[in-house]
Amino acid sequence: MDPMPKLPKLKARPAGAHLSSLEQEYAVSPNSPLLSTTVQNNAWVCAAAAELRTPRLDTAVLCARGNRARLTGDNGRGQLGVSGAQAVLVPQPIQAVGRWAAVCVSDNHAAGLTCEGHIYTWGANNRGQLGHGDKCPGVIDAPVQVSALADTEVKAVACGLEHTVAITAKDILAWGSNEYGQLGHGEHALQASDVCSRPMPVKVLHDVMVTQVVCGRFHTICVTAQSQVFAWGHNSAGQLGLGDRRDRHSPTVVDALWALPVVQLAAGDAHSAALTSNGHMFIWGSNHFGQLGLVKEGDSLSTRAKKNRKRRPNQVHLMAMLEMGIPKHKAEVALVETGNVGVEVATEWLFSAPETTQFEQHGGVDTGSPSSTSSACSMEEPCALSPKRVPLRGVRYIGAGAAHTVAVTDEATYSWGAGEQRRRERVPGGAAR
């Protein structure tokens, strides 16, 4: 076995005075402070993270030289592709089938994409998530090519808990569990069973140029070349960003992100995030573990926001927003709330403002009270039903674990949410799995 290259040490330090006021204010977790990690000496780690994705807390993916992937962590269902081991403590290579372009690992199965566009799957197959045309309680602990796609060039792949999604030139293909509509095949597509064991195209997105797809535990989100975001599947915590908690069985446009230049997505168990080309991040869904960083409703007007009420909007920016057709009172509030940073930031703030926001004629903003139809949830079950902007600037890459979120900027890496592995995971219906 080839030796692993020596990894640089990760430098972590609490957020300090060198951060902007917005970044210092973003106390994103109820249990731990916002951390800033310098990344100048960690380019190898960042480059690997950009290609190999792992949505779970208990599995790590490392990429060695020459497009060879090594995995470490929990292997109870064979998801690491290592035979006869419940846990892998030292990074082990995935069985060679070619040069890996991407690897996606879920709680109980995994999928790998070679540089030639071939897709391989391994791990548990109890819900047909491996795409081999059957479902069985056993485990496949080595990569097996998905034969139905042997003659198709796959461009990207993503894994949920029990479903898999792939992108081709003209289609999105999905297979596995469809219990909550996460395959996007329509409400009546699988009447006899909620399982699809072979790749099946998502008809709504046929001939749509999809650039990225991500999977949460029971939901799926994709973005097109025109920056249009679609979401479908489970929605109990608003993880689809559609303003309600109703599941969707077909891809549905996330209207709250309309006109925003979305270029990247990320999804955790029950939360989702989007990144725009100008470095702004939006997030929504469950905040049970602080993965959204939502403040308490009573604290929704922060010290900075209260001070902003006394400020005046930048007149140059205001005129530009008026020329865009934005009402003056809304433009003034948006500029003041975002610190007069610029028209783009203020406009994005307007797009992501809660539906209950009441705009005052002379500046200031009242977030109103939460209701069943608003974009905020009660503190008993904290969440956001539609996208909210994260107050970080210059974000270049985003990622999400089961209950945590990561954002990489030009100079630092920020993470928030669950800081330790949970022994019991929340699943729909309140049971533990």
Buried (B, 14 or more C-beta within 10 A) or exposed (E): EEEEEEEEEEEEEEBEEEBBEBBBBBBBBBEBEBBBBEBEEBEBBEEBBBBBBBBBBBBBBBBBEEBBBBBBBBBBBBBBBBEEEEEBEEBBBBBEBBEBBBBBBBBBBBBBBBEEBBBBBBBBBBBBBBBBEEBEEEBBBEBBBBEBBEEBEBBBBBBBBBBBBBBBEEBBBBBBBBBBBBBBBBEEBBEEEBBBBBBBBBBBBEEBEBBBBBBBBBBBBBBBEEBBBBBBBBBBBBBBBBBBBEBBBBBBEBEBBEEBBBBBBBBBBBBBBBBBEBBBBBBBBBBBBBBBBBBEBEEBBBEBBEEBBEBEBBEEBBEBBEEEEBEEEBBBBBBBBBBBBBBBBBBBBBBBBBBBBEBEEEBBBEBBEBEEEBBBBEEEEBBBBBBBBBBBBBBBBBBBBBBBBBBBBEEBBBBBBBBEEEEEBBBBEEEEE
